């Protein structure tokens, strides 16, 4: 009887330890991923993720800021008051010249006058080439216009743009719309006399010996036409 009582006591003592071991085994059997998922869900609910800023977006914003700054600088330069006598637009040889430009580049904006011709005109008058054209007085503008009208007599022969005229045979320098008018008339003369250049102008082909097989291909019929094989 004593042995049975001892066994019952031992069984009663072993039961709590066995329950603890079973609980530990059950917890160990649960995968760690599920536990981590639960932890992550709690973090996501508490914390709000900030949107990621890409490098391309930053670069685009920087370039846009630079462009806006350049535009604002240009506007401020244009709006800068240069005095009551400053001319923002100067009329020369039937063309409107921007008064903000330097004299050399302002005269070069006229058709038929380049930088070399503009420097020659200013050298004749003794005007500094770095002065703004809007700062010139009315008398200086009239003098410049007079030299432009008679530039063919003052400029060297190699600087003129129309040498050996058909009608007079003289060396002339054309300016403005006179260039287009004279060019149109001379092309019409070439067409009338049926010269090679005139025929090429009529047909819309290259006049100065350029290639036309691979380049200057226009119209509907494009591509290389293959010769048909002759049937034997």
C-alpha positions as CSV (number, residue, x, y, z in Angstrom):
1,X,0.0,0.0,0.0
2,X,2.8,2.3,0.8
3,X,4.3,1.7,-2.7
4,X,1.0,2.7,-4.4
5,X,0.8,5.9,-2.4
6,X,4.3,6.8,-3.3
7,X,3.6,6.2,-7.0
8,X,0.5,8.4,-6.8
9,X,2.6,11.2,-5.2
10,X,5.2,10.9,-7.9
11,X,2.6,11.1,-10.6
12,X,1.1,14.2,-9.0
13,X,4.6,15.8,-8.8
14,X,5.4,15.0,-12.5
15,X,2.2,16.4,-14.0
16,X,3.1,20.2,-13.8
17,X,6.5,19.6,-15.3
18,X,5.0,17.6,-18.1
19,X,2.5,20.4,-18.9
20,X,5.3,23.0,-19.0
21,X,7.3,20.8,-21.5
22,X,4.2,20.4,-23.7
23,X,3.6,24.1,-23.8
24,X,7.2,24.8,-24.7
25,X,7.0,22.2,-27.5
26,X,3.8,23.8,-28.9
27,X,5.3,27.2,-28.9
28,X,8.4,25.9,-30.6
29,X,6.2,24.1,-33.2
30,X,4.7,27.6,-34.3
31,X,6.9,29.0,-37.1
32,X,8.8,32.2,-36.4
33,X,7.6,33.8,-39.7
34,X,4.0,34.0,-38.3
35,X,5.3,35.7,-35.1
36,X,7.3,38.2,-37.2
37,X,4.3,38.9,-39.4
38,X,2.2,39.8,-36.4
39,X,4.9,42.1,-35.2
40,X,5.2,43.8,-38.7
41,X,1.5,44.4,-38.8
42,X,1.6,46.2,-35.6
43,X,4.5,48.4,-36.9
44,X,2.7,49.2,-40.1
45,X,-0.4,50.3,-38.3
46,X,1.6,52.6,-36.1
47,X,4.1,54.0,-38.7
48,X,3.2,55.6,-42.0
49,X,5.7,55.0,-44.8
50,X,7.1,58.2,-46.4
51,X,7.0,58.3,-50.3
52,X,10.4,57.6,-51.9
53,X,11.9,60.5,-53.9
54,X,13.6,59.3,-57.0
55,X,16.9,60.9,-58.3
56,X,15.3,61.7,-61.7
57,X,12.5,63.7,-60.0
58,X,15.1,65.7,-58.1
59,X,17.1,66.4,-61.2
60,X,14.0,67.5,-63.2
61,X,13.1,69.9,-60.4
62,X,16.6,71.4,-60.3
63,X,16.6,71.9,-64.1
64,X,13.2,73.5,-64.0
65,X,14.4,75.9,-61.2
66,X,17.4,76.8,-63.3
67,X,15.2,77.5,-66.4
68,X,12.9,79.7,-64.3
69,X,15.9,81.6,-62.9
70,X,17.3,82.2,-66.4
71,X,13.9,83.5,-67.6
72,X,13.5,85.8,-64.7
73,X,17.1,87.1,-65.3
74,X,16.3,87.8,-68.9
75,X,13.1,89.6,-68.0
76,X,14.9,91.8,-65.5
77,X,17.5,92.6,-68.1
78,X,14.9,93.6,-70.6
79,X,12.9,95.6,-68.1
80,X,16.0,97.4,-66.8
81,X,15.5,101.1,-67.4
82,X,18.4,102.5,-69.6
83,X,17.2,106.0,-69.7
84,X,14.7,108.1,-71.6
85,X,16.9,108.4,-74.7
86,X,17.4,104.6,-75.0
87,X,15.9,103.1,-78.2
88,X,14.6,99.5,-77.7
89,X,14.0,99.2,-81.5
90,X,16.1,100.9,-84.2
91,X,14.9,101.0,-87.8
92,X,17.7,100.4,-90.3
93,X,17.3,99.4,-94.0
94,X,13.6,98.4,-93.5
95,X,14.5,96.1,-90.7
96,X,13.8,96.4,-86.9
97,X,17.0,95.9,-84.9
98,X,16.9,95.1,-81.2
99,X,18.3,98.0,-79.2
100,X,19.7,95.6,-76.5
101,X,22.2,94.2,-78.9
102,X,25.7,95.5,-79.5
103,X,26.2,97.6,-82.7
104,X,28.2,94.9,-84.5
105,X,25.6,92.1,-84.0
106,X,22.7,94.5,-84.4
107,X,24.0,95.5,-87.9
108,X,24.7,91.9,-88.6
109,X,21.0,91.1,-88.1
110,X,20.3,93.0,-91.3
111,X,20.2,90.7,-94.4
112,X,23.2,91.3,-96.5
113,X,25.5,92.6,-93.7
114,X,27.8,90.3,-91.8
115,X,30.1,90.9,-88.9
116,X,33.0,91.9,-91.2
117,X,30.9,94.5,-93.0
118,X,29.5,95.8,-89.8
119,X,33.0,96.4,-88.3
120,X,34.0,98.2,-91.5
121,X,31.0,100.5,-91.2
122,X,31.8,101.3,-87.6
123,X,35.5,101.8,-88.4
124,X,34.5,104.4,-91.0
125,X,32.4,106.3,-88.4
126,X,34.8,105.8,-85.5
127,X,32.1,104.2,-83.2
128,X,33.0,101.6,-80.5
129,X,31.7,98.2,-81.6
130,X,30.7,97.2,-78.0
131,X,28.2,100.0,-77.5
132,X,24.5,99.1,-77.4
133,X,22.8,100.1,-80.6
134,X,19.9,101.7,-78.6
135,X,22.3,104.2,-77.1
136,X,23.1,105.8,-80.5
137,X,21.8,109.2,-81.3
138,X,19.5,110.0,-84.3
139,X,22.4,111.7,-86.1
140,X,24.6,108.6,-85.7
141,X,21.9,106.3,-87.0
142,X,21.5,108.5,-90.0
143,X,25.2,108.3,-90.7
144,X,25.2,104.5,-90.4
145,X,22.2,104.4,-92.9
146,X,24.1,106.6,-95.3
147,X,27.2,104.3,-95.2
148,X,25.0,101.2,-95.7
149,X,23.4,102.8,-98.8
150,X,26.9,103.5,-100.3
151,X,28.8,100.6,-99.0
152,X,29.6,99.2,-102.4
153,X,31.9,102.2,-103.0
154,X,33.7,102.0,-99.6
155,X,34.1,98.3,-99.1
156,X,36.7,96.2,-100.9
157,X,35.7,94.2,-103.9
158,X,36.1,90.8,-102.2
159,X,33.6,91.8,-99.5
160,X,30.7,92.6,-101.9
161,X,28.0,90.0,-102.4
162,X,27.0,90.7,-106.1
163,X,30.0,91.2,-108.4
164,X,29.8,91.6,-112.1
165,X,26.2,92.5,-112.5
166,X,24.5,91.3,-115.7
167,X,23.1,94.6,-116.7
168,X,25.8,97.0,-115.6
169,X,28.8,94.8,-115.2
170,X,29.7,96.6,-111.9
171,X,30.4,95.2,-108.5
172,X,27.3,95.8,-106.2
173,X,26.5,95.0,-102.6
174,X,22.8,94.2,-102.2
175,X,20.9,94.5,-98.8
176,X,17.5,93.4,-97.6
177,X,14.7,92.5,-100.0
178,X,16.9,93.4,-103.0
179,X,18.8,90.1,-102.6
180,X,15.7,88.0,-103.0
181,X,14.4,90.1,-105.9
182,X,17.7,89.9,-107.8
183,X,18.1,86.2,-107.2
184,X,14.6,85.4,-108.5
185,X,15.3,87.5,-111.6
186,X,18.6,85.7,-112.4
187,X,17.0,82.2,-111.9
188,X,14.3,83.2,-114.4
189,X,16.9,84.3,-116.9
190,X,18.7,80.9,-116.6
191,X,15.4,79.2,-117.3
192,X,14.6,81.3,-120.3
193,X,18.0,80.7,-122.0
194,X,17.6,76.9,-121.3
195,X,20.9,76.5,-119.5
196,X,21.8,73.4,-117.6
197,X,21.4,75.3,-114.3
198,X,18.0,76.7,-115.4
199,X,16.7,73.2,-116.3
200,X,17.9,71.8,-112.9
201,X,16.0,74.7,-111.2
202,X,12.9,73.9,-113.2
203,X,13.0,70.2,-112.3
204,X,13.7,70.9,-108.6
205,X,17.0,69.0,-108.7
206,X,20.4,69.9,-107.2
207,X,22.3,72.5,-109.3
208,X,25.8,72.3,-108.0
209,X,26.8,68.7,-108.8
210,X,25.6,67.0,-105.6
211,X,24.6,63.3,-105.4
212,X,21.0,62.4,-106.1
213,X,21.1,58.6,-106.1
214,X,21.2,58.2,-102.3
215,X,20.5,61.8,-101.2
216,X,17.7,64.3,-102.1
217,X,15.1,61.6,-102.6
218,X,11.6,63.0,-102.4
219,X,8.2,62.2,-103.7
220,X,6.1,59.0,-103.7
221,X,8.4,56.8,-105.7
222,X,11.0,55.9,-103.0
223,X,13.2,52.8,-102.9
224,X,15.4,51.0,-105.3
225,X,13.5,49.6,-108.3
226,X,14.8,46.1,-109.2
227,X,15.0,45.1,-112.8
228,X,12.8,42.2,-113.9
229,X,14.6,39.1,-115.0
230,X,14.1,38.4,-118.6
231,X,12.4,35.1,-119.1
232,X,14.4,32.7,-121.2
